[in-house]
Amino acid sequence: MADALLEARGLAKTYGEGASAVKVFEDISLSVKEGEFLVLLGPSGSGKSTLLNILGLLDVPTGGSFSIDGADAANLREDEKAALRSRKIGFIFQFDSLLPEFTVLENVELPALMRGQPNPEHSLKLLERFSLAHAARKFPPEMSGGERQRAAIARALRNRPRIIFADEPTGNLDGDNARRVFGDLKELSRGGVAVLLATHNNEAIGYGDRVLSLAHGKLNEITPAAFSREI
């Protein structure tokens, strides 16, 4: 796709060599447009996290190629990967990973500090966007799980990324908070940020522009109805 923000062709991942080699997946191809919300479904152990880690430049494939915003991401040096992650990519994980010794505002501001571009006012605006301004001076242990995860989303947005990789971001949340996080991610995509969400929560289907299923090492695009028959 000429207008793809992210494009992968023939990605493969295998751990180990010889008789002990474990093949996670092979021949994975996908593309993500600017502002598109892709939902990646699959059971635990299917390779969803591995795929996101590769596309997010946290791991390397054993085969295939991919590009992010036109950059040949599979062949970058480590310092180039770090720079691309800082400029273009945001991550949200199952655990919020907020640093307990810093306030929520400081946690959100941390990515900007690492780039040498501090601006606490912008971080505060992000907290306001997610109805967390009241918690700016709180420490993460003083907040609910849902609040912490929304703060993690704000942190992921701090450096204005082009694409968000969300790996089971609702895995530790109740239904109401999970739906709120899905809604937040949907709003981000409507604002032009591409979102690739890996989850086994079927409720995410209703929020995605497209739904992909990763199982038995293969990636397939499916309709919600087809997935409901699979499970």
Buried (B, 14 or more C-beta within 10 A) or exposed (E): EEEBBBBBBEBBBBEEEEEEEEEBBBEBEBBBBBBBBBBBBBEEEBBBBBBBBBBBBBEEBBEBBBBBBEBEBBEBEEEBBEBBBBBBBBBBBBBBEBEEEBBBBBBBBBBBBEEEEEEBEBBBEBBEBBEBBEBBEBBBEEBEBBBBBBBBBBBBBBBEBBBBBBBBBBBBBEEEBBBBBBEBBBBBBEEEBBBBBBBBBBEBBEBBBBBBBBBEBEBEEBEEEEBEEEE
